[in-house]
Amino acid sequence: MADSLAEGMGLSGYAVKSEGIGGMLKMRVSDFRVDEESKSVSTDNKGRFTLARITLTNWETNRFVKQLAKRLRISSNRIWFAGTKDKKAITKQLFVIDTHIKNVASVDLKDVEIDILGRTHQKLGFGSHRGNRFTIIVRGCAHEDGSPMSEEVALEQVSNIRNSLEELLGEGRFPNFIGPQRFGANRPVTPEFGRFLVKDDIAGAVSAYIGFEGQGESEEVEKFRSHWREHGDAEAAIELAPKHLGWEKEMLHHLIKNPEDYIGAFTKMPKSLQLLGIHALQSLVFNHLLQNRIKDNQPITIPIIGDVVGPVDESGSLESKRMVLANESTLPRLQRNCQMGRLVPTGVLPGSESENLGPHAQKAMEDLELQDFTWKVKAIPRLSSSGARRPLVSTFRELVVDTVPKADPETLDGRWNEGPQEGSRWHPEGACLRFRFTLPSGTYATTLLKEFMRVPIRQL
């Protein structure tokens, strides 16, 4: 079945052939749990910063940081964490906060548990964790015709897909696609405003963020975004803006006071979200190049001539400073080391200094009409990117899949009680499976589950 969202994100392909299990994710917040596996952070009673492990229930990371900063009366730039997590989930991760322990201990926010670990001199950087441990429930497994799938058949499908992946790619390996969260799931706005950024059109980036249309948004939100697209009137739009659209409202408030200051409006978003526009556009290229390579039946676990290959550490993360180009003389040795898991072929996250793109990346850039950009944002230079590399495959560890009882429908998301819609693939009487596994940092649980589920993006 066609899935325009998946096709646009470069997520419409699969590594192996299978029916899959169908089903829905995140039917309740507790169905999706993420426990960060942190690297060691040294504590010191004389440290400037507070180190805390914080459990969030149904919080988007950047919005939590904004609220925490507001309560502490500090800038959100004085709060550091290793990675953003899913909103509709229970997540546990480390935060380093530039304030006294007693201030952090006094914070009382709904659905937030703060465990103070001590003082530290260390900050956290994006990706500075070993990985994440996931516990995820897939509800309503269904066959391709929409009929309910039994527990026995669902478990058999999972086993068959796992075996096929191992036979094709090696034990515990799967295509390292970048998940829909990077793009905005049902509203993939991040690569859209990122495209305006690399054009140095900041006004266009602001307008896109405010007005880009999403799938399944409420009538109130649709009316607001449509009005902005048609009229671009900040004063009128702010009257229509729903309360929960925080960043949009902050941009509009700024434009009302400073009508031509689009840079000021754009930078009302947190820096991590501003950068996400560039990262999402790079990610779009990566997903399409990986999908192109799979469609061309080219290997993704061993290199071909022209590939850039890099070592991976014990947690599965790429050591980007030790890259090697595969040529006729180096290819046999690099292929052997890739088969042993010491090295991995990479794809480009394009930037101003990117080299050795390869034919699949070049095709992706041309298809996305990005081949002529320099990836330099002159208006906001810190958003410029020199480029990076990403492994074509990633690894999962400690995968355990079992069944769980069906839940009371009244406790589930409203979409469950609406029943399956046209083009969806799930059934309320279908099996419910629990997946537990660990992934390296920067790897997406949804892209692993996508290989098992085979469903439209809106069900992930």
LOKELO-880629 format. One record per residue (C-alpha): residue number from 1; x, y, z. Coordinates in steps of 0.02 Angstrom, whole numbers, plus 50000, padded with zeros to 5 digits. Example, Ala and Ser with C-alpha at 12.3 -4.5 7.8 and 13.67 -1.06 7.14 Angstrom:
nr,px,py,pz
1,50615,49775,50390
2,50684,49947,50357
REM end
This chain:
nr,px,py,pz
1,50000,50000,50000
2,50062,50177,49960
3,50121,50280,50108
4,50165,50456,50051
5,50243,50501,50219
6,50359,50351,50214
7,50405,50383,50032
8,50445,50565,50069
9,50556,50516,50216
10,50646,50379,50121
11,50569,50248,50234
12,50461,50147,50114
13,50582,50002,50088
14,50632,49847,50188
15,50788,49743,50198
16,50701,49574,50182
17,50537,49510,50112
18,50401,49467,50237
19,50219,49495,50279
20,50264,49572,50446
21,50149,49585,50597
22,50058,49751,50576
23,49999,49834,50735
24,50007,50003,50822
25,50136,50086,50934
26,50109,50209,51078
27,49929,50167,51114
28,49967,50223,51289
29,50116,50314,51361
30,50179,50163,51460
31,50188,50060,51298
32,50351,50147,51252
33,50493,50152,51380
34,50670,50214,51352
35,50811,50195,51478
36,50969,50286,51429
37,51131,50188,51450
38,51244,50330,51506
39,51430,50346,51493
40,51517,50375,51659
41,51500,50552,51727
42,51618,50591,51871
43,51542,50673,52024
44,51635,50799,52132
45,51568,50886,52286
46,51651,51045,52223
47,51577,51030,52049
48,51489,51180,51973
49,51343,51082,51898
50,51204,50971,51966
51,51195,50794,51895
52,51022,50715,51896
53,50936,50563,51822
54,50763,50620,51770
55,50613,50513,51722
56,50488,50597,51607
57,50313,50535,51567
58,50238,50607,51406
59,50362,50750,51393
60,50451,50808,51235
61,50631,50837,51289
62,50651,51015,51226
63,50486,51070,51304
64,50537,50993,51470
65,50703,51084,51465
66,50611,51247,51431
67,50495,51220,51580
68,50637,51165,51693
69,50738,51320,51647
70,50586,51429,51682
71,50564,51352,51855
72,50749,51372,51893
73,50756,51548,51819
74,50903,51506,51709
75,50931,51497,51521
76,50889,51330,51440
77,51066,51339,51367
78,51127,51299,51545
79,51045,51126,51541
80,51134,50984,51449
81,51075,50811,51398
82,51137,50675,51280
83,50987,50655,51165
84,50805,50697,51135
85,50680,50559,51171
86,50504,50520,51111
87,50366,50624,51187
88,50232,50491,51206
89,50341,50380,51314
90,50418,50353,51484
91,50600,50403,51470
92,50745,50401,51593
93,50905,50497,51557
94,51043,50604,51632
95,51038,50794,51639
96,51175,50914,51691
97,51106,51078,51758
98,51202,51237,51793
99,51126,51280,51962
100,51134,51225,52143
101,51069,51054,52197
102,50940,51129,52314
103,50862,51225,52169
104,50843,51068,52064
105,50776,50971,52215
106,50639,51101,52239
107,50569,51081,52063
108,50395,51005,52058
109,50329,50967,51884
110,50189,50848,51838
111,50248,50678,51774
112,50430,50718,51814
113,50538,50619,51937
114,50707,50694,51981
115,50843,50587,52059
116,50991,50697,52106
117,51157,50605,52088
118,51275,50742,52148
119,51386,50881,52082
120,51497,50872,51928
121,51618,50976,51825
122,51567,50884,51665
123,51438,50937,51536
124,51343,50817,51424
125,51349,50829,51235
126,51228,50766,51104
127,51262,50581,51080
128,51372,50567,51235
129,51287,50407,51294
130,51317,50224,51254
131,51143,50183,51196
132,50962,50158,51246
133,50867,50010,51316
134,50690,50000,51245
135,50533,49912,51304
136,50397,49934,51174
137,50224,49856,51154
138,50149,49827,50982
139,49958,49813,50995
140,49833,49746,50871
141,49941,49637,50758
142,49855,49605,50592
143,49878,49518,50425
144,49896,49619,50265
145,49708,49600,50232
146,49671,49680,50402
147,49614,49521,50490
148,49679,49491,50668
149,49842,49397,50687
150,49859,49268,50826
151,50000,49268,50952
152,50076,49111,50877
153,50079,49180,50700
154,50145,49350,50758
155,50289,49270,50853
156,50327,49159,50704
157,50332,49311,50590
158,50453,49399,50708
159,50565,49246,50714
160,50565,49228,50524
161,50610,49411,50497
162,50748,49403,50626
163,50820,49248,50542
164,50809,49328,50370
165,50897,49485,50431
166,51034,49379,50508
167,51055,49278,50349
168,51066,49434,50241
169,51157,49558,50353
170,51233,49460,50497
171,51184,49432,50677
172,51097,49578,50760
173,51109,49696,50611
174,50977,49799,50522
175,50972,49950,50402
176,51018,50107,50497
177,50876,50217,50432
178,50839,50378,50525
179,50668,50369,50606
180,50514,50476,50573
181,50540,50571,50736
182,50687,50662,50655
183,50569,50733,50523
184,50414,50765,50627
185,50315,50602,50606
186,50141,50658,50546
187,50205,50835,50516
188,50376,50819,50435
189,50415,51004,50451
190,50598,50994,50503
191,50674,50956,50331
192,50552,51082,50258
193,50618,51228,50359
194,50793,51156,50343
195,50780,51175,50154
196,50745,51361,50177
197,50893,51376,50296
198,51018,51309,50169
199,50943,51432,50044
200,50980,51569,50172
201,50795,51611,50172
202,50760,51633,50358
203,50589,51712,50327
204,50542,51557,50228
205,50603,51445,50370
206,50494,51539,50496
207,50344,51534,50380
208,50367,51349,50349
209,50380,51306,50533
210,50220,51402,50572
211,50116,51354,50422
212,50173,51183,50360
213,50022,51067,50355
214,50024,50903,50452
215,49918,50745,50437
216,49784,50716,50568
217,49799,50886,50653
218,49646,50956,50739
219,49526,51071,50648
220,49586,51215,50758
221,49768,51188,50710
222,49724,51166,50526
223,49630,51332,50528
224,49777,51420,50610
225,49908,51353,50490
226,49798,51384,50337
227,49767,51564,50390
228,49954,51594,50408
229,49993,51517,50237
230,49860,51622,50152
231,49885,51789,50240
232,50052,51790,50335
233,49973,51908,50461
234,50055,51882,50631
235,49926,51980,50731
236,49779,51887,50657
237,49868,51718,50667
238,49910,51737,50851
239,49725,51750,50890
240,49696,51582,50807
241,49848,51493,50879
242,49803,51349,50997
243,49885,51360,51167
244,49996,51206,51144
245,50087,51277,50991
246,50219,51360,51099
247,50361,51392,50976
248,50242,51455,50841
249,50165,51579,50962
250,50334,51641,51020
251,50386,51671,50840
252,50225,51765,50804
253,50240,51872,50961
254,50415,51921,50905
255,50357,51965,50729
256,50217,52074,50798
257,50346,52176,50895
258,50482,52164,50761
259,50395,52137,50592
260,50552,52112,50486
261,50662,52021,50612
262,50644,51843,50550
263,50812,51791,50623
264,50751,51846,50795
265,50588,51752,50769
266,50675,51593,50712
267,50794,51594,50860
268,50647,51590,50980
269,50658,51403,50953
270,50788,51312,51060
271,50957,51292,50975
272,50936,51103,50966
273,50774,51124,50868
274,50852,51255,50753
275,50992,51133,50711
276,50866,50994,50685
277,50811,51078,50524
278,50985,51054,50448
279,51005,50881,50525
280,50835,50826,50459
281,50878,50881,50283
282,51043,50786,50293
283,50947,50636,50363
284,50828,50642,50215
285,50976,50622,50098
286,51045,50478,50201
287,50880,50383,50205
288,50856,50400,50018
289,51034,50346,49978
290,51015,50193,50091
291,50848,50152,50012
292,50924,50173,49838
293,51065,50054,49883
294,50945,49921,49948
295,50835,49937,49793
296,50989,49912,49684
297,51029,49751,49779
298,51196,49822,49834
299,51268,49760,50000
300,51255,49873,50152
301,51358,49772,50277
302,51514,49759,50169
303,51589,49899,50064
304,51596,49920,49877
305,51729,50022,49786
306,51706,50207,49827
307,51631,50179,50000
308,51699,50267,50152
309,51722,50141,50293
310,51748,50175,50478
311,51778,50079,50641
312,51642,50057,50772
313,51672,50055,50959
314,51609,49925,51083
315,51440,50011,51097
316,51416,50012,50907
317,51453,50198,50883
318,51554,50257,50733
319,51731,50325,50763
320,51721,50459,50630
321,51902,50517,50640
322,51972,50354,50570
323,51886,50337,50401
324,51959,50241,50254
325,51911,50246,50069
326,51878,50078,49988
327,51976,50055,49826
328,52036,49903,49729
329,52186,49874,49842
330,52100,49903,50010
331,51932,49823,49970
332,51969,49640,50019
333,52041,49689,50189
334,51899,49811,50224
335,51768,49682,50177
336,51844,49554,50296
337,51845,49678,50439
338,51666,49730,50403
339,51611,49548,50407
340,51695,49531,50579
341,51603,49686,50642
342,51760,49791,50665
343,51718,49912,50525
344,51559,49972,50442
345,51518,50053,50274
346,51449,50229,50292
347,51336,50348,50198
348,51350,50536,50191
349,51258,50666,50294
350,51301,50802,50168
351,51386,50966,50210
352,51506,51096,50144
353,51658,50980,50157
354,51578,50816,50101
355,51678,50706,49982
356,51657,50533,49906
357,51468,50543,49901
358,51447,50390,49791
359,51313,50362,49657
360,51170,50323,49777
361,51197,50484,49875
362,51216,50585,49716
363,51051,50516,49652
364,50967,50555,49818
365,51033,50734,49812
366,50970,50757,49634
367,50800,50680,49672
368,50782,50797,49821
369,50850,50946,49721
370,50989,50976,49846
371,51141,50952,49735
372,51180,51139,49717
373,51178,51191,49900
374,51335,51234,49998
375,51256,51190,50167
376,51316,51357,50234
377,51189,51468,50323
378,51263,51642,50306
379,51125,51726,50407
380,51152,51609,50556
381,51328,51536,50532
382,51319,51417,50681
383,51187,51317,50585
384,51308,51283,50442
385,51365,51103,50426
386,51528,51033,50360
387,51445,50861,50344
388,51467,50693,50429
389,51453,50506,50399
390,51331,50377,50467
391,51342,50186,50466
392,51232,50102,50336
393,51190,49966,50463
394,51167,49968,50650
395,51155,49832,50782
396,51025,49776,50906
397,51068,49679,51064
398,50971,49577,51190
399,50814,49564,51084
400,50675,49475,51177
401,50497,49465,51110
402,50350,49397,51209
403,50163,49418,51220
404,50063,49530,51336
405,49876,49530,51374
406,49759,49644,51280
407,49721,49805,51373
408,49556,49885,51419
409,49512,49992,51266
410,49463,50135,51382
411,49646,50150,51435
412,49711,50166,51257
413,49736,50310,51136
414,49580,50382,51054
415,49635,50312,50886
416,49609,50137,50954
417,49426,50168,50992
418,49400,50246,50821
419,49448,50078,50746
420,49556,50040,50593
421,49546,50173,50457
422,49566,50153,50270
423,49747,50116,50228
424,49792,50061,50405
425,49850,49890,50460
426,49795,49837,50634
427,49649,49749,50718
428,49584,49771,50897
429,49576,49581,50918
430,49753,49552,50856
431,49898,49493,50963
432,49998,49611,51073
433,50187,49586,51076
434,50319,49663,51189
435,50490,49699,51113
436,50641,49727,51224
437,50810,49773,51149
438,50960,49889,51161
439,51022,50005,51024
440,51177,50115,51006
441,51153,50303,51027
442,51085,50384,50870
443,50993,50226,50815
444,50803,50229,50804
445,50691,50098,50884
446,50552,50139,50761
447,50661,50090,50612
448,50698,49921,50689
449,50514,49893,50729
450,50467,49954,50554
451,50559,49802,50484
452,50449,49687,50591
453,50283,49781,50579
454,50271,49838,50395
455,50143,49974,50431
456,50111,50155,50377
457,50220,50284,50466
458,50071,50353,50563
459,50060,50186,50656
460,50240,50198,50721
REM end
